[in-house]
Amino acid sequence: MSTVTDATAPTLELTDVTKTYRTGSLDVAALRGVTLSVFAGDYMAIMGPSGSGKSTLMHILGCLDVPTSGDYLLAGEHVGEMNEAELAEIRNRRIGFVFQQFNLLPSLSAWRNVELPLTYAGVPAHARRERAMEALDRVGLSDRVEHRPGELSGGQQQRVALARALVTDPAVILADEPTGNLDSASSAEVLSLLADLHRAGRTVVLITHEADIADRAQRVVHILDGQLQPEQPQPVGPR
């Protein structure tokens, strides 16, 4: 497990970031001057209604998209100065992604899905299998490693997706509406796993539109119409 080494320096730092999309002849501003610091070991929820810009913000944090203007520093490095190969390296090794849609390949077994990021990273086959098995065991699916997605419940599929996010041992987990397609019991399991990862030292950023899910985090940031609202202190106590 990764551990926190310097909680005083932002791991992810946005300064006056904008994102504008062109639709036909119209410019649509998805983000409007966003400034945000995520520190090592944070558990942050970014909360907002549909169309608020929260998924666009996550895509920029995860180097899946680039700002129209403004600065983004990841562990002190200017993301805007990186080429596509360097951005791909970040996405593959330094950030783990969990999405509402599980994005599993239906023809592959659970462990084969989990090993995919290691395949792209050029990890040898025997090491890929070993690390995939360890990641699946970490999310409580050691008895489902040979099952394909269609043979798993929604909650189990999301745990496979979480294992895939973990298999490269990233410092940061970005989870975009990870419980959106799950029932209440499966949602509780996934949120418990995210909390465990945070306690083990990982930085977790959770995108959600649900207040009860956001309340699991240590920090909650609200976004509306592409702008961050003033951050409110979270109640102190067990989550």
Buried (B, 14 or more C-beta within 10 A) or exposed (E): EBEBEEEEEBBBBBBEBBBBEEEEEEEEBBBBBBEBBBBBBBBBBBBBEEEBBBBBBBBBBBBBBBBBEBBBBBBEEEBEEBEEEEBEBBBBBBBBBBBBEBEBEEEBBBBBBBBBBBEEEEBEEEEBBBBBBBBBEBBBBEEBBEBBBEEBEBBBBBBBBBBBBBBBEBBBBBBBBBBBBBEEEBBBBBBEBBBEBBEEBBBBBBBBBEEEBBBBBBBBBBBBBBBBEEEEEBEEEEE
